[in-house]
Amino acid sequence: MQAFTSNSKTILSIDFDRFKTCPQICKYCYVGNMERIYPAYKQKIERNENWAKEKPDNFAKQLNLEYEKLRKSKAKNYKRLNKLPVRVYGSGDYHPIHHEWMKKVDFKFYIISKTLSLSHMHDELKKLLKLKNLTKVILSFDSTNLINYEKCKQFLKTDKIGFAYTGMADEFNVVKTTGYTFDIFFNISDKKLEKEKSRLIKEQCPCDSGLLAHAESCSKCNKCWRSSVTSSPDWNK
């Protein structure tokens, strides 16, 4: 695959260079390890960043070709590909130029983004919501960018928008007591005790809490991508 990345949790993802697209480099980000362990992956996300910016039409065409082939594939890794949309930003984050290729892809996709929580990006967010193949945008928060939450409250309980918090279980429980509402909690710790704490949180990501096995977990849980777009039985045909 030239454009897509295989991802155990989400099956597929579309990834970009985090240093050129992310508004903040998170200390808990797993991508740093990926870059160190797999030099070819680092080269791919750097290439994708330039490709999407310089030739968005060509980038969309390549994504469509690869996706069609993978949907027809008999490989075990892709047998549940029809059960979920494509994750955008396994690495990296939204840039306005990305709208150019997003509006031309043939497959359903969802976005998890910190950039779109910024108030000056809300016009971009509203533009994205009009894309028929976008199932959902998860506005991502943590202790660093929680300051953006207040100006995002207008989007609470809006179809195709969700709110997520990333951190530790105790931290999340404290944040909730101060009046914040979230749809999903991503636990950043692999420690057994922290996973057990996460399982007591109703907003838990069941993969990050250890409730679901990592492989293909996003095809079994739909917290990050369900919306009116995915409500019909044939939504992903």
Number of C-alpha atoms within 10 A of each C-alpha: 11 11 21 20 18 13 15 14 16 23 22 23 22 21 25 29 23 23 13 13 17 19 17 14 12 13 7 11 12 12 18 15 9 14 16 11 11 10 10 12 18 20 13 19 22 18 17 22 19 15 17 22 17 12 13 21 18 14 22 22 15 16 22 17 12 15 21 12 11 18 15 11 13 10 9 7 16 17 15 15 20 15 17 25 29 23 24 23 20 20 21 27 24 22 17 12 12 16 16 16 18 22 17 18 20 16 17 23 21 23 26 25 23 22 23 25 23 18 15 10 15 16 10 15 20 12 12 21 16 11 14 13 22 24 25 26 25 23 24 25 22 21 12 9 15 15 13 17 19 11 12 16 13 9 15 13 13 10 15 22 23 23 25 22 25 17 16 18 25 11 13 21 13 11 17 11 9 8 7 16 17 18 19 21 26 22 24 18 16 11 9 11 11 18 22 14 15 28 19 11 16 11 17 24 25 25 21 21 28 18 15 15 14 15 15 23 19 25 17 16 16 15 17 24 28 20 18 12 17 20 9 8 7 7 16 15 9
